[in-house]
């Protein structure tokens, strides 16, 4: 179906280095989420438990913990509470996304909407957001409350913008970047900025971590969209070509359309204007992606954001935490999961 991107050992380790550096707190984050999602309604409990059991990288929670550690936060467990908040926002968006996209697989398992239906999945996503806002209010910091609440609003706007441009194979790169900035990068930037706010850092350091998170998120989403045309289901955790079959236009298809000749452009437009796309049409697109070396072009675009993210950390002292976050920028692009 495609080629599997192999990770370099030193890059692969950066994610696990981050995870290991905050392992004790990450365990407490998991406990916090589980306790907060306890419900007297059986179906809510079942769906919440199932969704959380499917796992995930917990990267956004890790970024909150890691940025807090980088900034020297030592005052208590607020980083744990807010890492759980960030993760709940992400989990809620996944529940909603699977309904919107009619997805059947998430992280290698059946989606909650496939098992319990769209209505229950949407309402459970709302439940997760409600619990998240309770935790934000409990924290009591107005700057954080404003940041995370505005972040939630921007994510929704990004998802709607993507729906607005669905099937537009001639979409501008600028529009694509606007979509992924809202639907993905904004939560990364909030996750990292929270660490600086907790540690009561100055605006320069807050903005540096916010900028780091944004560009890390852009890199992450570009990689995610590219993996959809190159990875294997057992590594990626979802059906290869999912974006294609949904008619979702991402950077690989945008760059492909730009590179294609006139006859290929016409065929691509016809394929994406259909309500249903076939496996043979997906194979055709994969051949064109290979022909025009689109995967490498996507990664070249992403390298720009890697450099921006890494350079934004230059104002911080050289510590192990800083090194891990710098290395994570490359991992976000070259990962295969």
N, C-alpha and C positions, 0 to 999 in steps of 0.2 A: 504493500500500500504506500510505503514511503520509507525514508531513511530515518534512523534514530540518531539524534544528536548525542554524541558522547561527551560527557563532562570531563574536564581536566581535574585531576585529583585535588589540586590546591584550591581550585575554584569551588568545587563541590563541597569542600570542607567548610567554607565560609558560613553557609546556612547552619550547619551543625555546630560550628564554633559559637555562633550567636545563641543557638538553642542551649548549648551546654553552659554558656556563661551566665544564663539566667534561669537555669533548669528548676531550681527550688521555687522561684517565684512563678514560673509557668505552671507548675503543679497546682499552686494556690489559685491561679487564674482559672484553671479547669474546674477546681472545686467551687470557686465563686460562681461561675456560670451555671454549673449543675444545681447549686443551691438556689440560685436566683430564678431558675426556670421551673422549680417545683410548682406543680399545679394540682388543684383538687379536681379538675376536669380531666378524665382519663385520656381522652383523645389528644388533648393539648400535650399531656405528659408523654404519651406514646410518640407523637410526631417530633417533639422537642428532643427526646432521648435518641430517637433514630437518627435525626439530622446531626446531632452532636457526635454520635458514635461513628459516623462516616469519616470523622477525622478532619484532615486538612493540614496544611503546613503551619497554621496559626502565625503566619508571617506578620500580620498587622499587630497582633498582640506582642510578638517578639520585638517589633520595632519600637513599641511604646516602652517596653521594659529596657531594651538596649539603649535607647536615647536617654531615658531617665538615668541609667547607669553612667553613660557618657558624661552627662551634665552634673554628676555627683549627688543625685537625689538619695538621701539616706534617712529621711524623716519618718518613715512608716510604711503603710501599705496602700497608699493612694495610687501608686503606679500599678498595683495588682488590680484594684478596682477599675481603673480607667483602661487598662489593657483588656479587661473583660468587656467593658463598654464598646471599645473599638471592634472587638471580635463579634459581639452581638449585632452590631450594625452590619458588619459584613455577612454574617449568617442570615440575617433577615433579608438582605438583598438577594442572596442566593436562592432562598425559598421563593421570592417573588420572580426572579429571573427565570427559574425553571418553569414556572407557569406561563410567563410571557413567551418563552422560547419553545414551549411544548417539549421540554427535554425529558428523556427517559432514564438517562444515566448521569450520575454525579459522583465523582471520585470512585468510579468502578462499581457503584451500587445503584439499584433502582431509586429514582427520585421520589420524594414524598408525595408529589402531585400525582405520580403514576399509581402509587399505592392507595392514598387516601382521597385523592381528587383535588381539583384546583381550589375550591372554596376553603377547604380545611387548611391547605398549604398557605394561602394568602393570609388567612386570619392568624395562623401560627406565626407567620412572619411579622404581622402587626403586634402580636403578643411579645415577641422578642424585642422589638423596638420600644414597646411600652416599658418593659423591664429595664432596658438600657437607659431610658430617660429617667427612671426612678433612681438609678445608680448615679447618674450625672448630677441630679439635684442633691442627692445625699453627699456628694463630694463637696458641694457648696461654693466652688470657684466659678464666678460668673464668666471669666474669660474662657475657661474650658467648656462651660455650658453653651456659650455662644458659638464657639468653634465647632463643637460636635453636632449641634443642632443645625447650623448652617451647612455643615458637611453633608448631613443626611438629605437636606433639601437639594443640594447640588448633585448628589448621586442620582436622585429621581429625575432631575432635569436632564442629566446625561443619558439616562435610559430612554427618556421620551424623545430626545434629539436623535438617538440611534434608530428608534422606531420610525421617526419622521423621514429618515434617509434610507430605510430598508429597501433593498433591491437596486439602489442607485450605484451601479458598477462604475459610473463615471464620477463618483464622489471626489471632491477635492481633498488633498492631504490635510489641508488646514481644517476642514470640517471633521475629518477623522480624529485629528489631534485634539480638537475641541471636545469631541465625544469622550475619548478615553481620559482626558484631563478631568472631566466631571465624574464619569462613572467609576473610575479606578484610582487615578493619581491623587484625587482630592482626599481620599481616606488614608492613603499612605502618608501624605503630607500632614494630615491632622494627627496621625499616630505618632509621628516623629516630633512634631511641634509640642505635643502634650508633655513630653519628657523635659523640654526646656522650661515650660511653664511651671511644672511641678518643682523644678529646682530653682525657680525664681531667677532665671537668667535674664540678661538684658535683651532688648529687641533685636540686636544684631545676631545674637546666638539663636533666638527663636526663629528669625527669618532664615538663617542658614540651614537649620534642621527642617524647616518647612519646605525650603527649596530642594534640599536633599531628598526628602520624601516624595515630592512631586515628580522629580526626574527619575527616581527609582521606580515609581509607579508607572510612569510612561514606558520605561524600559521593560518592566514586568509584563505590561499588557501587550506590547508589541511582540514580545517573546511568546506570550500565550496565544496570540492570534496566528503567529507563524507556526507554532507547534501543531496547530489544528490542521495544517497541511503537510506536516512532516513526521509527527510522532506516532507512537503505537498505543493502542488502548490500554495495555497493561501498565504502561508508564505514565500516561497522561491522565488516566482516570475518567475519560469520557470518549464518546464515539469520535473517531477521526473524521474530519469533514463536517462536523456539526454546524459550524458557521455557514458553510456552503449550502447545506441542505435547508437551513433556515432562511437563506437569502440574505444573510448578514454580510455586509461589505466591510472588509477590514484591510489593513495595509497590504497584505499579499495580493489581494484582488485589485486594489487601487493601483499599485505599481505594475501589475500585470496588464491592466487595461491601458496604462500609459505606454507600455513597451510594445503592445500588440500592433499588428498591421490592420488595415481597414476591415478585411474580411473576418479576421479573428475578433475584432472589436464588435462587429455586428453579431457574430455568434455568441459572444459573451453577454451582450445586452439581451439577446433572446433567451439565453439560459437563465439569467437572473430575473428577467421579467415574468418567468413562469411561477405558478403557485407551488409546483412540486418539481424538484430536480432529481435526475436519475443517477445511478452509479456510473453509467457510461459517460455522462456529462461531467461527473466529478473526475473521472479518469482523464478526460480531455483537458480539463483545467490543470490537473497535476502535470500533464505532459508539457503544457505551455509554461507552467511555473518552472519546470526543469529547463526547458528550452531557453528561457530568458534569465535564468539564474536569479529568480526572484527572492529566494530564501536569503542568499548572501546580501542582496540589496536591502532587504528588511533589516538585517543585522547591522549593516553599515549605517542605516538611518538611526538605529538604536544606540550605536556607539557614541553619537553626539550627546545623548541624554546621560549615558554612563559617565562621560567626562564631566558634564555639568554637576551631576550628583556627587561624584568623588571630590571635585575641586571645592565644592561648597563646605566641605568638612575641614578645610585648611585652617580655619580660625581656631579650631580646637587643639588642645595639647596632644602630643603623640602618645597615645595610650593603647592598650590592647583593645579596648572597646572601639576606639576610632578605627583601628586597623581592620577589625571585623566588619564594621559598617562600610568601609571603603571597598573591601573585597566582595561584599554582598552585591555591589552594583554590577560586577561582572557575572556573578552567579545568576542574577535575575535574568540575564540575557541568555546565558549558555546552559541553563538547566534543561533537563528533559522530563521534569515532573512539576 
